Amino acid sequence: MIAHRETAAPFLPCLNPATLSGVDLPDFLALASAAGFEAVELSIQQAQAVGAAKVRDLLAEHGLTVAAASGILPAGPILPAPLLVDTAAYDEHLLTLPARLKTFTELGCPVATTVLNPFSPLDQGEALALARRRIARLADTAAEYGVRLAVEAVSVVDGLPPELAGPHPVAATLPAVAELLHESGTANAAVLVDSFHWAVSGADPRHITDLGTGGIGHVQVADVPHAGPPHGWTDGLRLFPGDGALEWSAFADALTQVDYTGTASVELFNPVLRALPEDEIAARSYRAATGCWTPEEARR
């Protein structure tokens, strides 16, 4: 048991940089550590901009490890590109892929996260075939650096950024992404489970337990609204874990059934919560990540 952890949580609390949007990397690490976190997610291109050696020093200074990083396909200084980025950009990203994966290893980061487009301009069959090829290429290349690919299913349908929108569906649930990974033929890819998207798609524990032991590469967490139909929820409605209507005990039990013992990373895009003071966001995120698993009445 780590001494400064406030409560016994089944998964190691982690902080995603999207939750503290606009904060530079050194400040993000300082805020995460001060709040009690021992693990963080990073943007790999942001880490490259600071320099791997300096980031390693900052991680050591703050007692942090890197659980996962986005940007195996980058879209800018911080944001990642989705898996079905246009062909020209994808081919360009392949040229610099070894440099990014080297940074992953230099930071001791074991997981590279990517997002599968839920919709695409391509028809579904073409999009799925392209996704299978890219998953295999990225995962097999990442394996050479000791990094595992984790692919996220995006289940929200409203409020999507343009790069995730399109007239044709691709795959938007945990079972659909798991099937895609299986069909890709690579042994080095797993599913990224996001509690918000899991809830939007029906909050079925079997969608998690059917992934099986080793089928989950990373977990991100946020709570859902108390009102409104799930299909109408957007990422901007994400709440701190424990503040909404998600059944955290069912979520945790499903993860435990497949022997998941990794991190649970708080990822928020809610503009109201992002407007809070940065240290308050970090502190509330840590309390949420440690406390959401136990019902409120049990903590009294």
Disulfide bonds with the S-S distance in Angstrom:
none
